Amino acid sequence: MRLALAGGGTGGHIIPALAVMEAVQARLGGTAEVCFFGPDDRGERACVEAAHVRFVTVPSAAVRGRGPLGLARSAWRLLQGAFAATRALRAFKPDAVFSTGGYGSFPGSLAARLLRRPLVVYLPDVHPGWAVKAERLLATRMTTTTEAALEFLPRKKTVVTGYPVRASFFATDRAAARLKFGADPSERLVVVAGATQGATAINNAVLAGLESLLSLAVVHHVTGAAGLAAAQAACAALPSALRPRYQVAAFRDDLPELMVAADLGVFRAGASVLGEVPAAALPSILIPATYAGGHQRNNARWLADAGAAIVLEETELAGLASRVSELLLSPERLETMRESARTLARPDAAGAIAGVVLEVARK
């Protein structure tokens, strides 16, 4: 079987594609030939090739929030991408195309329709962006994370699967993970991760309340590349007794284990939190970004309504340390949030989407 993956733009669109690819390979004994088609302007190639998947660059561009000149440039870029994707897909001859949404997926999805290749589109967020709104008209089948998204999708061809996450989330034992990170039973552990590219506003809020946070917990702060130097400088300026309690890194390959070990998470509300927070059973504070149409607020609200998280608006970030303190000093509330998150977990999500992809490929 040949499987084409279409996506790009953020990790929330790349990670599900790779998770589903792994599930397809598991079902086929590793015999599928896979190729990823997407833009190469936000680190997509490195992420995809690290998973040993061939990458073909397909130009694309966002259209939301662009002025007239920007829209014209984006339209030209998308047209270039559609031609490039059509040529590349015609040469690859996929049995199925799997799109994870985002502007990076649209040229490949359009090419799949033009070439009459089966197209499965996945909506990771609660609310679709412009790409998925367009691709729902092109799709053979659709899959999505939550029942709440069905309001925006064609129900007859849509399956609710959950968000596919890395298998390591479900393979990690919490006690063993805490031991790995040196957190004894009485120690509190907080993980802060702004987004794939980091989040300046969250990083600044952590640094502003750093000593207060460290008096209550060991803090593992994933800053993104742009925020690393400031965090390292803040760490160096701490009293010597507090420095070991502040662990900073631009990126963490072991983030699944760290999330499972943690008592509390502080995150943006990109699509990945819909799968990773439940998979890690991690009580969380979610700070939705206001860009891209504010879709993160819908994601954050879904988890908050289920009791797994609380929502902190970006305008309220000055109060981040106090909200963290409030939760850490309420162990009963944290345990209730943990159980609420656990009930949302869908360990079979990647396998369920893989089943849909294989089904359309056989027709």
C-alpha positions in Angstrom: 0.0 0.0 0.0 1.1 3.6 -0.7 -0.1 6.2 1.8 0.2 9.9 1.3 0.1 12.3 4.3 -0.9 15.9 3.8 -0.4 18.6 6.4 1.9 21.0 8.1 1.9 24.4 9.8 2.0 23.2 13.4 2.9 20.1 15.4 -0.9 19.7 16.1 -1.2 18.7 12.5 2.0 16.7 12.0 1.9 14.5 15.1 -1.5 13.0 14.3 -0.4 12.2 10.8 2.7 10.3 12.1 0.7 8.5 14.8 -1.8 7.3 12.2 1.0 6.3 9.9 2.5 4.1 12.7 -0.9 2.5 13.2 -1.3 1.7 9.5 2.2 0.2 9.5 1.4 -1.9 12.5 -1.7 -3.3 10.7 0.3 -4.0 7.5 3.4 -5.3 9.1 5.5 -2.3 8.1 5.0 -2.8 4.4 3.3 0.5 3.6 5.2 3.0 1.5 4.6 6.4 3.1 5.3 9.9 1.8 4.5 13.3 3.5 3.4 16.2 1.3 3.5 19.7 2.9 5.2 23.0 3.4 8.7 23.2 4.7 8.8 26.5 6.5 8.1 25.7 10.2 10.3 22.7 10.8 8.0 20.2 9.2 10.7 18.3 7.3 12.9 17.7 10.3 9.9 16.4 12.3 8.8 14.1 9.5 12.2 12.8 8.5 13.0 12.1 12.1 10.2 9.5 11.9 11.9 8.0 8.8 9.2 9.2 6.4 10.0 10.6 3.0 9.1 14.3 2.7 8.1 16.2 -0.4 7.9 20.0 -0.2 4.5 21.4 -1.4 4.2 25.2 -1.2 1.2 26.5 0.9 0.2 29.6 2.8 -2.3 30.8 5.4 -5.1 33.1 4.3 -6.7 34.0 7.6 -5.9 37.6 8.7 -4.3 38.6 5.5 -4.9 42.0 3.8 -5.6 42.2 0.1 -2.0 42.1 -0.9 -1.3 39.2 1.5 -4.3 37.3 0.2 -3.1 37.7 -3.3 0.3 36.3 -2.4 -1.3 33.4 -0.4 -3.6 32.6 -3.3 -0.6 32.4 -5.7 1.3 30.2 -3.2 -1.7 27.9 -2.9 -2.0 27.7 -6.6 1.7 26.8 -6.9 1.2 24.2 -4.2 -1.8 22.6 -5.9 0.2 22.1 -9.1 3.2 20.8 -7.2 1.0 18.4 -5.1 -0.8 17.1 -8.2 2.5 16.3 -10.0 4.0 14.7 -6.9 0.9 12.6 -6.1 0.5 11.5 -9.7 4.1 10.2 -9.5 3.6 8.6 -6.1 0.2 6.9 -7.0 -1.1 6.7 -3.4 -3.9 4.2 -2.5 -5.2 6.8 0.0 -4.4 10.3 1.1 -4.7 11.3 4.8 -5.0 15.0 5.6 -4.8 16.5 9.1 -6.0 19.9 8.2 -4.2 23.2 8.6 -3.2 25.4 5.6 -0.4 23.0 4.8 -2.8 20.2 3.9 -5.0 22.0 1.4 -2.9 21.6 -1.8 -2.4 17.9 -1.2 -6.1 17.4 -0.5 -7.2 19.3 -3.6 -4.7 17.2 -5.6 -6.2 14.0 -4.2 -9.6 15.1 -5.4 -8.4 16.1 -8.8 -6.6 12.7 -9.2 -9.6 10.8 -7.8 -7.6 9.3 -5.0 -9.5 8.4 -1.7 -9.1 11.2 0.8 -9.6 10.9 4.5 -9.6 14.2 6.4 -9.1 14.5 10.1 -10.2 17.5 12.2 -8.1 17.6 15.3 -9.7 20.7 16.8 -13.2 21.2 18.2 -14.0 23.8 15.5 -12.7 23.5 11.9 -10.4 26.1 10.4 -10.7 27.3 6.8 -8.8 24.3 5.4 -11.0 21.7 6.9 -14.1 23.7 5.9 -12.9 23.4 2.3 -11.7 19.9 2.6 -14.9 18.5 4.0 -16.3 19.1 0.4 -13.4 17.0 -1.0 -13.2 14.2 1.5 -14.2 10.6 0.9 -14.5 10.1 4.7 -13.8 12.3 7.7 -12.6 11.6 11.2 -12.5 14.0 14.2 -11.5 14.2 17.9 -14.8 15.1 19.7 -18.5 14.7 19.3 -18.7 18.5 19.6 -17.2 18.8 16.2 -20.0 17.0 14.5 -22.0 20.2 14.4 -19.6 21.5 11.7 -19.0 18.3 9.7 -21.0 16.0 7.3 -22.3 13.5 9.8 -22.9 10.7 7.3 -19.3 10.4 6.4 -17.7 11.4 9.7 -16.4 9.1 12.5 -15.5 10.4 16.0 -12.2 8.7 16.8 -10.4 10.8 19.4 -7.0 12.5 18.9 -4.2 10.1 18.0 -1.2 10.5 20.4 2.2 8.8 20.7 2.0 5.3 22.1 4.4 6.3 24.8 1.7 8.2 26.7 -0.1 4.9 27.4 3.0 2.8 27.8 4.4 5.0 30.7 3.8 4.1 34.3 3.3 7.2 36.5 5.3 5.9 39.4 8.2 4.9 37.2 8.0 8.3 35.4 8.1 10.2 38.6 11.1 8.2 39.8 12.9 8.9 36.5 12.4 12.7 37.0 13.5 12.5 40.7 10.0 13.5 42.1 9.5 11.7 45.4 5.8 11.1 46.5 5.7 14.4 48.5 7.2 16.5 45.7 5.0 18.5 43.3 6.0 18.6 39.7 4.7 21.2 37.1 5.3 21.0 33.4 5.0 24.2 31.2 5.0 23.9 27.5 3.8 26.8 25.4 3.5 25.2 22.0 5.6 23.6 19.2 7.3 27.0 18.6 7.1 28.1 22.2 4.8 30.8 23.6 6.4 34.2 24.6 3.5 35.4 26.8 3.5 32.1 28.8 7.3 32.1 29.1 7.2 35.7 30.4 4.5 34.9 33.0 6.5 31.9 34.3 9.6 34.0 34.7 7.7 36.8 36.4 6.4 34.4 39.1 9.3 32.0 39.1 10.4 32.0 42.7 6.8 31.7 43.9 6.3 28.7 41.6 9.5 27.0 42.7 8.6 27.4 46.4 5.7 25.0 45.7 7.0 22.7 42.9 9.8 21.5 40.7 9.1 23.3 37.3 10.0 21.7 34.0 9.7 24.5 31.4 9.7 23.8 27.7 10.4 27.2 26.3 10.8 26.7 22.5 14.1 27.8 20.9 13.3 31.6 21.1 12.7 31.5 24.9 15.5 29.3 26.0 18.2 32.0 26.6 15.9 34.1 28.8 14.9 31.1 30.9 18.5 30.0 31.3 19.4 33.5 32.5 16.5 33.5 35.0 17.7 30.1 36.3 21.2 31.4 36.8 19.9 34.4 38.8 18.0 32.2 41.2 19.2 31.5 44.7 21.4 28.4 44.7 18.8 26.3 46.6 16.1 26.9 43.9 18.2 26.4 40.8 17.8 22.6 40.7 14.1 23.0 40.9 13.9 24.9 37.6 14.6 22.6 34.6 14.6 24.4 31.2 14.8 23.1 27.7 13.9 24.3 24.2 12.3 21.0 23.4 11.7 17.7 25.2 11.6 14.3 23.4 10.4 12.8 26.6 7.4 15.1 27.0 4.9 12.2 27.1 6.7 10.7 30.2 7.0 14.1 31.8 3.3 14.8 31.4 2.4 11.5 32.9 4.7 12.2 35.9 3.5 15.8 36.5 0.9 17.0 39.0 -0.1 19.9 36.9 0.4 21.1 33.3 0.4 24.6 31.8 -0.2 24.7 28.1 -1.5 26.5 25.1 -4.8 24.9 23.8 -3.7 23.7 20.4 -5.3 20.5 19.1 -2.8 18.2 20.7 -4.0 19.0 24.2 -7.3 17.3 23.3 -5.4 14.0 23.1 -2.4 14.4 25.2 -4.0 15.9 28.4 -6.4 12.9 28.6 -3.7 10.4 27.6 -1.5 11.7 30.5 -4.5 12.1 32.8 -3.0 15.5 33.6 -4.9 18.3 35.3 -4.1 21.4 33.3 -4.3 25.2 33.1 -4.9 26.1 29.4 -4.1 29.5 27.9 -5.8 29.7 24.5 -4.0 31.8 21.9 -6.0 34.4 20.1 -4.6 33.9 16.6 -6.1 31.7 13.8 -9.6 32.6 14.6 -9.4 31.8 18.3 -10.0 28.1 17.7 -7.9 27.3 20.8 -10.6 28.7 23.0 -13.0 26.0 21.8 -10.4 23.3 22.6 -9.8 24.7 26.0 -13.5 25.0 26.8 -14.1 21.4 25.8 -11.6 20.1 28.3 -12.7 22.6 31.0 -16.4 21.7 30.6 -15.3 18.0 31.1 -13.6 19.0 34.4 -10.1 18.2 33.2 -8.7 21.8 33.0 -9.3 25.4 33.8 -9.0 28.2 31.3 -6.8 31.2 31.8 -7.1 34.0 29.2 -3.9 35.6 28.0 -5.0 38.9 29.5 -5.0 37.1 32.9 -1.5 35.7 32.7 -0.3 38.0 35.5 -2.2 35.7 37.8 -0.6 32.5 36.5 1.5 31.8 39.6 -1.5 32.3 41.9 -3.7 29.9 39.9 -0.9 27.3 39.9 -0.6 27.7 43.7 -4.3 27.5 44.2 -4.5 24.1 42.4 -1.3 22.6 43.9 -2.6 23.4 47.3 -5.9 21.6 46.5 -4.9 17.9 46.1 -8.6 16.8 46.1 -9.4 19.1 43.2 -6.3 18.0 41.3 -7.3 14.3 41.7 -10.9 15.1 40.5 -9.4 16.8 37.4 -7.1 13.9 36.9 -9.9 11.4 36.8 -12.0 13.7 34.5 -9.1 13.8 32.1 -8.6 10.1 32.2 -12.2 9.4 31.2 -11.6 11.4 28.0 -8.6 9.3 26.9 -8.9 7.4 23.6 -6.0 4.9 23.4 -7.5 3.4 20.2 -7.7 6.8 18.3 -4.8 6.2 15.9 -6.0 2.6 15.2 -9.5 3.8 14.5 -8.4 6.4 12.0 -6.0 3.8 10.4 -9.0 1.5 10.0 -10.9 4.2 8.0 -7.8 4.9 5.8 -7.4 1.2 5.0 -11.1 0.9 4.3 -11.2 3.6 1.7 -7.9 2.4 0.2 -9.4 -1.0 -0.5 -12.5 0.3 -2.4 
